[in-house]
Amino acid sequence: MNSLAKSAGRKLFERNLKDYAPQDPLYETYTDKKGRQRRRKRQTPPGLSTRDAKILKSVQRRAHYLDKGFQLCGMRFGWTFLIGIIPGAGDVADAALNYLLVVRKAKQAEVPGWLLRQMLLNNAVSAAVGFVPFIGDIILAMYKANSRNAALLEEFLRIRGEEYLKATQHRVQDPENVRPGAGREPEEVVPGKKPDRNQSGLSTATGWFRRGSKKTNQQGAATDTSPVPSPERGRFIEDVPLSAAEGSKHH
């Protein structure tokens, strides 16, 4: 059953990337109201923890400058092309930078093994092509392994965010593989996720969501009616609310 869930998740991931071409990992183009092409930074997918969002932005920024940070005669290239011009040592330096700055950073987001292997394969192809004199450097500038790896990470984290925002019973991905809510700290409010509510309809979140929850009793004294989060509650959407868990014990 677990293998079937993983297979379904990989097929969905591959289907979303079937028309993939290495675009700029940091910027995207859009058409404004006047029909003009504009450029803006890529938006972070909703449903990600602060940790995952920071990792994605860091990988996108690094990949941009490694692959597409410069433009000359309509061709965009980055530091990998400039360093790769140096015979021998430049190609080794490129491979090291690609791994240290992009792949190793992406690993901090707890990506599955098959995705990590795909990133390493992109780096291997890039390194092999780079050893071909001159022509290899041109192909390397067009292949843009770092941009491909940034796109792989973005698409995977997009699916992770979507799964976290879904109700538990509506999920289609294997939680052990996608890890919805990975990296979320206690009491962290994830963008796009509504605060959980208990049976009385009161929000169980803390911070801003609890403001204004104080009511005045008959003597005029302020009484805080907000529920106190139980330490038995977990951090992720997979966890069963405490009220539901207690109800199941009685049955």
C-alpha positions in Angstrom: 0.0 0.0 0.0 2.9 2.3 0.9 4.6 1.6 -2.4 1.4 2.3 -4.4 1.1 5.7 -2.6 4.7 6.6 -3.5 4.1 5.5 -7.1 1.0 7.7 -7.3 2.9 10.7 -5.8 5.8 10.3 -8.3 3.4 10.1 -11.3 1.7 13.3 -10.2 5.0 15.0 -9.7 6.2 13.9 -13.2 3.0 14.9 -14.8 3.3 18.4 -13.4 6.8 18.7 -14.8 6.3 17.0 -18.2 6.4 20.3 -20.1 9.2 21.6 -17.9 12.0 23.8 -19.3 14.7 25.4 -17.1 13.2 28.8 -16.5 14.7 31.5 -14.3 14.4 30.1 -10.8 14.2 33.5 -9.1 12.0 35.5 -11.5 8.9 34.9 -13.5 7.3 36.9 -16.3 3.7 38.0 -16.4 1.5 40.3 -18.6 0.2 43.4 -16.9 -3.1 45.1 -17.6 -1.6 47.0 -20.6 -0.4 43.8 -22.2 3.3 44.4 -21.5 5.6 41.7 -20.3 6.9 42.3 -16.8 9.2 40.4 -14.5 8.8 39.7 -10.8 10.1 37.4 -8.2 8.5 34.0 -8.0 5.9 33.6 -5.4 6.4 31.1 -2.6 3.9 28.3 -2.7 1.3 28.4 0.2 1.2 25.9 2.9 5.0 25.9 3.6 6.6 26.2 6.9 9.0 29.2 7.5 11.9 26.8 7.3 10.9 25.3 3.9 10.1 28.8 2.5 13.5 30.1 3.5 15.2 27.0 2.0 13.3 27.4 -1.3 14.1 31.1 -1.6 17.8 30.4 -0.9 18.0 27.7 -3.5 16.3 29.8 -6.1 18.5 32.8 -5.5 21.7 30.7 -5.6 20.6 28.9 -8.8 19.7 32.2 -10.5 23.2 33.6 -10.0 24.9 30.3 -10.9 22.9 29.9 -14.1 21.3 33.1 -15.2 22.9 36.0 -13.3 24.3 37.7 -16.4 23.0 38.5 -19.9 25.0 39.1 -23.1 23.7 39.3 -26.7 20.3 37.8 -25.6 21.9 34.8 -23.9 21.7 34.5 -20.1 24.5 32.7 -18.2 25.9 32.6 -14.7 28.9 31.9 -12.7 29.0 28.2 -13.7 29.7 29.3 -17.3 32.4 31.8 -16.4 34.1 29.4 -14.0 33.8 26.5 -16.4 35.9 28.3 -19.0 39.0 27.5 -16.9 40.2 24.2 -18.2 39.9 21.2 -15.8 39.8 23.1 -12.5 36.8 25.2 -13.6 34.7 22.1 -14.3 35.6 20.6 -10.9 34.7 23.9 -9.2 31.4 24.0 -11.0 30.4 20.6 -9.9 31.4 21.4 -6.3 29.4 24.7 -6.3 26.4 23.0 -7.8 26.3 20.5 -5.0 27.3 22.7 -2.1 25.2 25.7 -2.9 22.1 24.0 -4.3 21.7 20.3 -3.7 23.0 20.3 -0.1 20.8 23.2 0.8 17.8 21.4 -0.7 18.5 18.4 1.4 17.7 20.5 4.5 14.0 20.5 3.4 13.9 16.7 4.0 13.3 15.8 0.4 12.8 12.1 -0.5 15.6 10.0 -1.8 14.3 9.7 -5.4 14.2 13.5 -5.7 17.7 13.9 -4.3 19.0 11.3 -6.8 17.4 13.2 -9.7 19.2 16.4 -8.5 22.5 14.6 -8.3 21.9 13.2 -11.8 21.4 16.7 -13.2 24.7 17.7 -11.6 26.4 14.6 -13.0 25.2 15.4 -16.5 26.3 19.0 -16.1 29.8 17.9 -14.9 30.2 15.4 -17.7 29.3 17.9 -20.4 31.5 20.5 -18.8 34.7 18.5 -19.6 34.1 18.8 -23.3 36.3 21.8 -24.4 34.4 25.0 -25.3 31.3 23.3 -26.8 30.7 21.7 -23.4 30.7 25.1 -21.7 28.1 26.3 -24.2 25.9 23.2 -23.6 26.4 23.6 -19.9 25.2 27.2 -20.0 22.0 26.0 -21.8 21.4 22.9 -19.7 21.4 24.9 -16.4 21.4 22.1 -13.9 20.9 24.4 -10.9 17.8 25.9 -12.4 16.5 22.4 -13.1 17.1 21.4 -9.5 15.5 24.6 -8.2 12.4 23.8 -10.2 12.4 20.2 -8.9 12.5 21.5 -5.4 9.8 24.2 -6.0 7.4 21.7 -7.5 7.9 19.2 -4.7 7.4 21.8 -2.0 4.3 23.1 -3.9 2.8 19.6 -3.6 3.9 19.4 0.0 2.1 22.7 0.7 -1.0 21.6 -1.1 -1.2 18.4 0.9 -0.8 20.3 4.2 -3.7 22.6 3.4 -6.0 19.7 2.6 -8.1 17.9 5.1 -6.6 14.7 6.3 -9.2 12.5 4.6 -8.7 14.3 1.2 -5.0 13.7 0.9 -3.7 11.7 -2.1 0.0 11.7 -1.3 1.9 9.5 1.0 2.6 11.6 4.2 5.8 9.7 4.9 7.1 10.7 1.4 5.7 14.2 1.1 5.9 15.1 4.8 3.1 17.8 4.9 4.0 20.6 7.4 7.6 19.6 7.6 9.8 22.1 9.5 6.8 23.8 11.2 7.6 25.1 14.6 5.1 24.9 17.5 2.4 27.6 17.2 3.7 28.7 13.8 1.0 30.0 11.5 1.5 28.7 8.0 0.4 30.9 5.1 -2.9 29.7 3.6 -3.8 27.5 6.6 -6.8 28.5 8.6 -6.5 28.1 12.4 -7.9 24.9 13.8 -11.2 25.3 15.8 -12.5 23.2 18.6 -16.1 21.9 19.0 -17.3 25.2 20.5 -16.1 27.1 17.4 -13.2 28.9 19.2 -9.9 29.1 17.5 -7.1 27.0 19.2 -4.4 29.1 17.7 -2.3 31.5 19.7 -0.9 35.0 19.1 -2.9 37.3 16.8 -5.7 34.8 16.5 -6.4 34.9 20.2 -6.6 38.7 20.5 -10.1 40.0 21.3 -11.1 36.7 22.9 -11.4 38.2 26.4 -15.0 38.7 27.6 -16.2 40.7 30.6 -18.1 38.9 33.4 -21.0 40.3 35.4 -18.6 42.0 37.8 -16.9 43.8 34.9 -13.7 41.9 35.3 -11.9 40.7 32.2 -12.0 36.9 31.8 -9.9 35.1 29.1 -12.2 32.5 27.5 -9.6 31.3 25.0 -8.9 27.6 25.3 -5.4 26.7 26.6 -3.5 24.5 24.0 -2.9 21.0 25.5 0.6 19.7 25.5 -0.7 16.5 24.2 -1.6 18.1 20.8 0.9 17.7 18.0 2.0 20.2 15.5 0.7 18.8 12.2 -2.6 18.4 10.5 -2.4 14.6 10.7 -2.9 14.8 14.5 -6.3 14.1 15.9 -7.9 17.0 17.9 -7.8 16.3 21.6 -11.6 16.4 21.9 -11.9 13.7 19.2 -9.2 11.6 20.8 -11.0 11.7 24.2 -14.2 10.7 22.6 -12.7 7.7 21.1 -11.3 6.5 24.4 -14.9 6.3 25.9 -15.9 4.1 23.0 
